[in-house]
Amino acid sequence: MTPPRRPTTGVRRDGGVRVIRADEVRYPGTDIAPTDGLESESTSSEERSLRPARDTGLALEGRRTRESRRRAAQQRQQVIAGIVAVAVLGALALGWQYSSDRRAKAEPLTGLPSTDVPITRTSAPSPALPVARAATKPADPTPLLASYQGLQIRLPVSVADLTEVGFHQASYPYALRVKTKVPDANMTSAKKDKSTHRDKSEQATGPTAWLTGRVLRMWRARPGKPDTAIDVGARPGSDVFAPVSGTVVKVKHFKLYEKYGDVEVHIQPDGHPKLDLVMIHLDDVSCAPGDRVLAGVTRIAAVRRIDRRIASQLRSYTKNRGYHTHVQLNDATYPKYKGLEGAITVGESSVTTPHPVAQ
């Protein structure tokens, strides 16, 4: 049987009151000589002082702790400073890249003024301007793609670089409708497969060869007639060749949809002074007003990497976001046509000898 617990009280069981003398009090960590209940009058205050019984090391440990904490705080500050420095450098790098991208869009044609004024060739190119890369002259011209009243229009990219070709409606009434001998593709299958499955190994060569495979017929909510514009797909940077033989009469910067930097090239076909062949979505232009170009042979530019926010219709039928160059044949005699404002006139003294890349 468990004995009853003692009451937790400070009252003595005998009812008395315990008297505690001051000299009987012992403090932790001190050593006072015993007095047997009596204190000698000769005991000095120095002898009665509280003295440490031993060195506990608490004071030394305190210094170590403070020193350790100080070092840890310094290390944290150094780490934080490093993180902040890396973040600042990253922000500066991103800012530079964004600024560079904006400048590239605002001035897409490197080394030439970003204005709406046509770019005219001088008698001697300025040494400050970079020399556009030259293309290797193909063994044969690119295959035929379309025609208009006897004018033959060739594929503006090599067959090796070609993804797909799509005919669609232009936005303006002065765009002329062209014809092609290339059969139409099954649009449902082409959209599902992202390809018309052109067999490039079957492509014939020579000046009379037409493009093999099939072409797309893309419809848009525009007032223009069908087949008045051609989107020729290729990866960005692919060489672009003149679709017709003639003279470059205008090269100009412009804003696509009034927002995105682009370049347009105008060519007057030989024997057709009332026609203006226009190409856009170009970069790395290697021609200038006055240059003579040969159809399917003379390199004039490269396919531009247009802004990713532009929803190209051709991307529904290709696997490279539909990058392409746009080809359009316009009626230069149309009363409201302004495409040739600032262009040179073929036969003027400003017309120069053929550009080196056309040799």
C-alpha positions as CSV (number, residue, x, y, z in Angstrom):
1,M,0.0,0.0,0.0
2,T,1.4,3.4,-1.0
3,P,2.0,5.7,2.0
4,P,0.2,9.0,1.9
5,R,2.2,11.9,0.3
6,R,3.4,14.6,2.6
7,P,1.6,17.9,2.3
8,T,3.5,20.3,0.1
9,T,3.6,23.2,2.6
10,G,6.2,25.3,4.1
11,V,4.7,25.0,7.7
12,R,6.7,22.9,10.1
13,R,4.9,19.8,11.4
14,D,5.4,20.9,14.9
15,G,3.7,24.2,14.3
16,G,6.8,26.2,14.9
17,V,8.5,28.7,12.7
18,R,12.0,28.1,11.5
19,V,14.4,31.0,11.7
20,I,17.1,31.1,9.1
21,R,20.1,33.2,9.8
22,A,21.8,35.1,7.1
23,D,25.2,33.5,7.8
24,E,23.7,30.1,7.2
25,V,22.7,30.9,3.6
26,R,24.8,29.1,1.0
27,Y,25.0,30.3,-2.6
28,P,25.6,28.0,-5.5
29,G,29.2,28.2,-6.7
30,T,30.6,29.7,-3.5
31,D,32.7,28.3,-0.7
32,I,32.4,29.9,2.7
33,A,34.3,28.5,5.7
34,P,32.0,27.0,8.3
35,T,31.4,28.9,11.5
36,D,29.6,26.3,13.6
37,G,26.7,28.7,13.9
38,L,28.9,31.5,15.3
39,E,30.7,34.3,13.5
40,S,33.9,35.6,14.9
41,E,34.2,39.3,15.3
42,S,37.7,39.0,13.9
43,T,36.5,37.6,10.6
44,S,37.1,40.3,8.0
45,S,34.8,41.2,5.2
46,E,37.4,39.9,2.7
47,E,37.3,36.5,4.3
48,R,33.5,36.5,4.2
49,S,33.3,37.5,0.5
50,L,31.7,35.1,-1.9
51,R,34.5,33.3,-3.9
52,P,34.0,31.0,-6.9
53,A,34.4,27.4,-5.8
54,R,35.8,26.5,-9.3
55,D,36.3,27.8,-12.9
56,T,33.1,26.7,-14.6
57,G,34.3,27.9,-18.1
58,L,31.1,29.8,-18.6
59,A,32.8,33.1,-19.3
60,L,35.2,31.4,-21.9
61,E,32.3,29.6,-23.6
62,G,30.5,32.9,-23.9
63,R,33.3,34.5,-25.7
64,R,33.6,31.5,-28.1
65,T,29.9,31.6,-28.8
66,R,29.9,35.3,-29.5
67,E,32.9,34.9,-31.8
68,S,31.2,32.0,-33.6
69,R,28.0,34.0,-34.0
70,R,30.0,37.0,-35.4
71,R,31.8,34.8,-38.0
72,A,28.5,33.2,-39.0
73,A,26.9,36.6,-39.4
74,Q,29.8,37.7,-41.6
75,Q,29.4,34.6,-43.7
76,R,25.7,35.2,-44.1
77,Q,26.3,38.7,-45.2
78,Q,28.9,37.6,-47.7
79,V,26.5,35.0,-49.2
80,I,23.7,37.6,-49.3
81,A,26.0,40.0,-51.0
82,G,27.0,37.4,-53.6
83,I,23.4,36.5,-54.3
84,V,22.5,40.2,-54.8
85,A,25.4,40.7,-57.1
86,V,24.4,37.7,-59.3
87,A,20.8,38.9,-59.4
88,V,21.9,42.4,-60.4
89,L,24.2,41.1,-63.2
90,G,21.4,38.8,-64.4
91,A,18.9,41.7,-64.5
92,L,21.4,43.8,-66.4
93,A,22.0,41.0,-68.9
94,L,18.3,40.5,-69.4
95,G,17.8,44.3,-69.8
96,W,20.6,44.4,-72.4
97,Q,19.1,41.5,-74.3
98,Y,15.6,43.1,-74.3
99,S,17.1,46.5,-75.4
100,S,19.1,44.7,-78.1
101,D,16.0,42.8,-79.3
102,R,14.1,46.1,-79.5
103,R,16.8,47.8,-81.4
104,A,17.0,44.8,-83.8
105,K,13.3,45.0,-84.5
106,A,13.5,48.8,-84.9
107,E,16.5,48.5,-87.3
108,P,16.3,45.1,-89.0
109,L,18.6,45.9,-91.8
110,T,22.1,46.1,-90.2
111,G,24.2,49.0,-91.1
112,L,21.5,50.9,-93.1
113,P,19.2,53.7,-91.8
114,S,15.9,52.6,-90.3
115,T,13.6,55.0,-92.2
116,D,10.9,54.8,-94.7
117,V,13.2,56.4,-97.3
118,P,14.1,54.0,-100.1
119,I,17.7,52.7,-99.9
120,T,19.7,53.8,-102.9
121,R,23.1,52.4,-104.0
122,T,25.9,54.9,-104.3
123,S,28.8,54.6,-106.8
124,A,31.1,53.1,-104.1
125,P,29.8,51.3,-101.0
126,S,30.7,52.8,-97.7
127,P,33.5,50.9,-95.8
128,A,31.5,51.4,-92.6
129,L,28.7,49.2,-93.9
130,P,29.0,45.4,-93.4
131,V,29.3,43.4,-96.6
132,A,26.3,41.0,-97.0
133,R,27.3,37.4,-97.4
134,A,27.3,36.2,-101.0
135,A,25.5,33.0,-102.0
136,T,26.9,30.3,-104.1
137,K,25.5,30.4,-107.6
138,P,23.3,27.4,-108.1
139,A,24.0,25.0,-111.0
140,D,20.5,25.6,-112.3
141,P,17.8,28.2,-111.5
142,T,15.2,27.3,-109.0
143,P,12.1,25.6,-110.4
144,L,9.1,27.4,-111.8
145,L,6.3,28.2,-109.4
146,A,3.7,30.4,-111.1
147,S,3.1,32.7,-114.1
148,Y,1.3,35.8,-115.2
149,Q,0.6,36.6,-118.8
150,G,3.9,35.2,-120.0
151,L,5.9,36.3,-117.0
152,Q,7.4,33.3,-115.3
153,I,7.9,33.4,-111.5
154,R,10.4,31.0,-110.0
155,L,10.6,29.5,-106.5
156,P,12.4,32.1,-104.3
157,V,14.2,29.6,-102.2
158,S,16.1,26.4,-103.0
159,V,14.1,23.1,-103.0
160,A,16.3,21.8,-100.2
161,D,15.3,24.7,-97.9
162,L,11.6,24.7,-98.9
163,T,9.0,23.6,-96.4
164,E,5.6,24.3,-98.1
165,V,4.0,26.7,-100.6
166,G,0.7,28.4,-99.8
167,F,-1.4,30.5,-102.2
168,H,-3.8,33.0,-100.5
169,Q,-5.6,36.3,-100.9
170,A,-3.7,39.5,-100.8
171,S,-5.1,42.5,-98.9
172,Y,-5.4,45.0,-101.7
173,P,-7.2,45.1,-105.1
174,Y,-4.0,46.0,-107.1
175,A,-2.6,42.5,-106.4
176,L,-2.7,40.3,-109.5
177,R,-3.9,36.7,-109.7
178,V,-1.2,34.3,-110.7
179,K,-1.5,30.7,-112.0
180,T,0.4,27.6,-111.3
181,K,0.8,24.1,-112.8
182,V,1.5,22.5,-109.4
183,P,-1.6,20.6,-108.2
184,D,-3.5,21.4,-105.0
185,A,-2.9,19.5,-101.8
186,N,-5.5,17.9,-99.6
187,M,-5.8,20.7,-97.0
188,T,-7.3,18.4,-94.3
189,S,-4.5,15.9,-94.5
190,A,-1.8,18.6,-94.8
191,K,-3.0,20.2,-91.7
192,K,-3.2,17.0,-89.8
193,D,0.3,15.8,-90.9
194,K,1.9,19.3,-90.9
195,S,3.2,18.5,-94.4
196,T,2.2,17.8,-98.0
197,H,4.8,15.0,-98.1
198,R,6.7,16.5,-101.1
199,D,9.3,14.1,-102.4
200,K,12.2,16.4,-103.1
201,S,14.3,13.6,-104.7
202,E,11.9,13.6,-107.6
203,Q,12.5,17.3,-108.4
204,A,13.5,17.9,-112.0
205,T,16.2,20.5,-112.8
206,G,16.7,22.8,-115.7
207,P,15.2,26.1,-116.9
208,T,11.8,24.6,-117.8
209,A,11.3,22.4,-114.7
210,W,8.3,23.1,-112.5
211,L,8.1,22.5,-108.8
212,T,7.1,19.0,-107.9
213,G,4.7,18.0,-105.1
214,R,1.6,20.0,-104.2
215,V,0.7,23.5,-103.0
216,L,-1.7,24.8,-100.4
217,R,-4.8,26.9,-101.0
218,M,-5.2,29.1,-97.9
219,W,-8.3,31.2,-97.5
220,R,-8.5,34.5,-95.6
221,A,-11.2,37.0,-94.8
222,R,-9.8,39.6,-97.3
223,P,-11.3,41.4,-100.2
224,G,-8.6,40.3,-102.6
225,K,-9.0,37.6,-105.1
226,P,-7.6,34.1,-104.5
227,D,-4.0,33.3,-105.6
228,T,-2.9,36.9,-105.4
229,A,-0.2,36.2,-102.9
230,I,2.3,33.4,-102.2
231,D,3.8,32.3,-98.9
232,V,7.0,30.3,-99.6
233,G,8.1,28.6,-96.4
234,A,11.7,28.0,-95.3
235,R,13.7,28.1,-92.1
236,P,14.9,31.5,-91.1
237,G,18.3,32.4,-92.6
238,S,17.6,30.5,-95.8
239,D,18.8,32.2,-99.0
240,V,16.1,34.1,-100.9
241,F,16.6,34.3,-104.7
242,A,14.9,36.8,-107.1
243,P,11.7,35.1,-108.4
244,V,12.0,37.0,-111.7
245,S,14.7,38.5,-113.9
246,G,14.7,42.3,-113.8
247,T,15.9,45.4,-111.9
248,V,15.7,46.1,-108.2
249,V,13.9,49.5,-108.0
250,K,13.3,49.9,-104.3
251,V,14.4,48.5,-100.9
252,K,12.7,49.8,-97.8
253,H,12.2,49.3,-94.1
254,F,8.6,49.2,-92.9
255,K,6.5,48.2,-89.9
256,L,4.6,45.0,-90.5
257,Y,1.0,45.6,-89.1
258,E,2.4,49.0,-88.0
259,K,4.4,47.2,-85.3
260,Y,7.1,44.7,-86.3
261,G,10.2,45.6,-88.2
262,D,10.5,44.2,-91.7
263,V,12.1,44.9,-95.1
264,E,10.5,44.9,-98.6
265,V,12.2,44.5,-102.0
266,H,10.6,45.7,-105.2
267,I,11.7,44.3,-108.6
268,Q,10.6,45.5,-112.0
269,P,10.5,42.4,-114.3
270,D,12.2,42.6,-117.6
271,G,9.8,43.5,-120.4
272,H,7.0,44.4,-117.9
273,P,7.3,48.0,-116.9
274,K,3.7,48.1,-115.6
275,L,4.3,45.3,-113.0
276,D,5.9,45.5,-109.6
277,L,7.0,42.3,-107.9
278,V,7.2,42.7,-104.1
279,M,8.8,40.5,-101.5
280,I,8.6,40.9,-97.7
281,H,9.7,39.1,-94.5
282,L,13.3,39.5,-95.5
283,D,16.6,39.9,-93.7
284,D,20.3,40.1,-94.6
285,V,19.5,42.0,-97.8
286,S,22.3,41.8,-100.4
287,C,20.8,43.9,-103.2
288,A,20.0,47.6,-103.7
289,P,18.1,49.8,-106.2
290,G,19.7,49.6,-109.6
291,D,20.9,46.0,-109.3
292,R,20.2,43.6,-112.1
293,V,18.9,40.2,-110.9
294,L,18.4,36.8,-112.6
295,A,15.4,34.7,-111.8
296,G,16.1,31.8,-109.5
297,V,19.8,32.6,-109.5
298,T,20.6,35.9,-107.8
299,R,20.5,35.9,-104.1
300,I,18.8,39.1,-102.8
301,A,18.2,38.4,-99.0
302,A,17.4,35.7,-96.4
303,V,14.2,34.5,-94.8
304,R,13.4,36.6,-91.8
305,R,12.6,35.3,-88.4
306,I,9.4,37.2,-88.0
307,D,8.1,38.0,-84.5
308,R,6.8,34.9,-82.7
309,R,3.6,36.8,-81.8
310,I,2.6,36.9,-85.5
311,A,0.2,34.0,-86.2
312,S,1.3,32.9,-89.7
313,Q,-1.3,30.8,-91.4
314,L,1.4,28.6,-93.0
315,R,2.4,27.3,-89.5
316,S,-0.8,25.1,-89.5
317,Y,0.8,23.1,-92.3
318,T,4.5,23.1,-91.3
319,K,6.6,22.2,-88.3
320,N,8.7,25.4,-88.1
321,R,6.1,28.0,-87.0
322,G,5.4,28.8,-90.7
323,Y,8.5,31.0,-91.3
324,H,8.3,32.2,-95.0
325,T,8.9,34.9,-97.5
326,H,5.9,36.6,-99.1
327,V,5.7,37.1,-102.9
328,Q,3.2,39.4,-104.6
329,L,2.8,40.8,-108.1
330,N,1.1,44.2,-108.2
331,D,-0.4,46.4,-110.9
332,A,1.9,49.4,-110.9
333,T,-0.7,51.4,-112.9
334,Y,-3.4,51.1,-110.3
335,P,-4.6,54.7,-109.6
336,K,-4.1,54.4,-105.8
337,Y,-1.0,52.3,-105.8
338,K,1.8,53.8,-103.7
339,G,4.3,50.9,-103.6
340,L,6.7,52.6,-106.0
341,E,6.9,56.0,-104.3
342,G,10.5,56.9,-104.1
343,A,11.6,54.0,-106.4
344,I,14.0,54.5,-109.2
345,T,13.0,54.3,-112.8
346,V,14.6,51.7,-115.0
347,G,16.9,53.5,-117.5
348,E,17.8,56.4,-115.1
349,S,21.5,57.2,-114.6
350,S,21.2,55.8,-111.1
351,V,21.0,52.3,-112.4
352,T,24.3,50.5,-111.8
353,T,26.1,47.5,-113.1
354,P,24.9,44.1,-111.9
355,H,25.6,43.3,-108.3
356,P,28.5,40.9,-107.6
357,V,26.2,38.2,-106.3
358,A,24.5,38.1,-109.7
359,Q,27.6,37.3,-111.7
